[in-house]
Amino acid sequence: MNHAGFLQEELQALETLGLRRSLQSIASPQGRAVHLDGRQVLNFCSNDYLGLAADGRIRAAAVKAIENYGFGSGASRLVCGNMRPHEELEEELAQFKQAESALVYSSGYMANTAIISALADRHSLVFSDKLSHASIIDGIILSRAQLLRYPHLDMQVLEDMLKKAPTGRRKLIVTDTVFSMDGDKAPLRDIVELARRYEAMVMVDEAHAFGVLGARGGGLVEETGAAVDIQMGTLSKAAGCFGAYACGSKTLRDFLVNKSRAFIYTTAMPPALAEAARTALGIIRQEPRLRQQVQELAEHLRSRLRAMGFDCMNSTTPIIPVLIKDPHQAKAMSRQLLAKDILVQAIRPPTVPVGTSRLRMTVTAAHTREDADQLLNALRIL
Ligand SMILES: *Cc1c(COP(=O)(O)O)cnc(C)c1O
């Protein structure tokens, strides 16, 4: 008997269900088109919404920072890894998000697990949308709090849950602001209103909204003016870099520095990364045109897809799902598009609920109308 036989068995089971995943190798910078397996393919699955991942100004900032500070940070922030670039980035992020303070994490996944597991304990109740990102769910599991999931965007059920919650327990509502696989938005003002009424804290994940929504690019919090307690977001999507942030009160920052384990027990991000992110923030601030461009292109693509009879669900952002339902069919369509040099991923369970497999398309400011039309033509004759 082979004690590791389950590895192959579980992979085979995924294969049978049409749910096995594998990696594709890109041999070029990110952009509207990328090099995949020796050919140039149009890329409609990146989260590089503003087309900054390969931006020359960000590259130059990183190179200069490597010359000034070297590459590694040597230790965790609390030991001796806290360098000037980290602090400068945090100051600018706080200012940009109109918060008292900001704290940077090494990734969005780490930020969510770190923040939630610090804020909630085994006696707490955490309320979260059914479609919240996996890193939010993992943070709740790590905190050992009781998880209460409400149906997607369902404020009535959320209110019922809050109403029934025992008093005297710490309560936290956590939600994505833009849902990563559906491209729709959370009703933030309603959530904040319920939180106030039932004495809960609100934490939002702006991963797909930061740099994209709001007149200044500050996300859905800026767009709605909702007063949330904790704004988390990533530097890996619209900012084209890597890392994440938590914005809130000075006390919150102090609390997280002392209590969030994925901040305390990990090496500080490389200073060049902090400098790259600070440069990206400057571009986000100074170039609102990029946000307008990506929204206009998303609107163009979505309206044409709907006119062709595709179900784009309730997307209102640069994330445009096309609902297929069957995972095998979604995968087959993705493969057919790739044969036409177009990269669109099939998103299947467990990333999305069973029966809702889809093609997930994203547009960026780097795409042209012709690129979008090429995708539409390919879908038309599939
Ligand atoms: C991508 C994503 C994350 C994780 O961020 P990384 O910086 O990639 O680790 C967290 N939350 C949401 C909603 C995301 O889409």
The ligand as an SDF file (V2000), in Angstrom:
LIG
                    3D

 15 15  0  0  0  0  0  0  0  0999 V2000
   -6.7670   39.0550   -4.7640 C   0  0  0  0  0  0  0  0  0  0  0  0
   -7.5840   39.1930   -3.5530 C   0  0  0  0  0  0  0  0  0  0  0  0
   -7.0210   39.0860   -2.2770 C   0  0  0  0  0  0  0  0  0  0  0  0
   -5.6050   38.6320   -2.0740 C   0  0  0  0  0  0  0  0  0  0  0  0
   -4.7100   39.6380   -2.3610 O   0  0  0  0  0  0  0  0  0  0  0  0
   -3.2140   39.2510   -2.7610 P   0  0  0  0  0  0  0  0  0  0  0  0
   -2.4820   40.5330   -2.5900 O   0  0  0  0  0  0  0  0  0  0  0  0
   -3.2400   38.7490   -4.1470 O   0  0  0  0  0  0  0  0  0  0  0  0
   -2.7610   38.1950   -1.7800 O   0  0  0  0  0  0  0  0  0  0  0  0
   -7.8110   39.3740   -1.1890 C   0  0  0  0  0  0  0  0  0  0  0  0
   -9.1040   39.6970   -1.3360 N   0  0  0  0  0  0  0  0  0  0  0  0
   -9.6850   39.7760   -2.5430 C   0  0  0  0  0  0  0  0  0  0  0  0
  -11.1240   40.1480   -2.6410 C   0  0  0  0  0  0  0  0  0  0  0  0
   -8.9520   39.5070   -3.6840 C   0  0  0  0  0  0  0  0  0  0  0  0
   -9.5290   39.5490   -4.8760 O   0  0  0  0  0  0  0  0  0  0  0  0
  1  2  1  0
  2  3  1  0
  2 14  2  0
  3  4  1  0
  3 10  2  0
  4  5  1  0
  5  6  1  0
  6  7  2  0
  6  8  1  0
  6  9  1  0
 10 11  1  0
 11 12  2  0
 12 13  1  0
 12 14  1  0
 14 15  1  0
M  END
$$$$
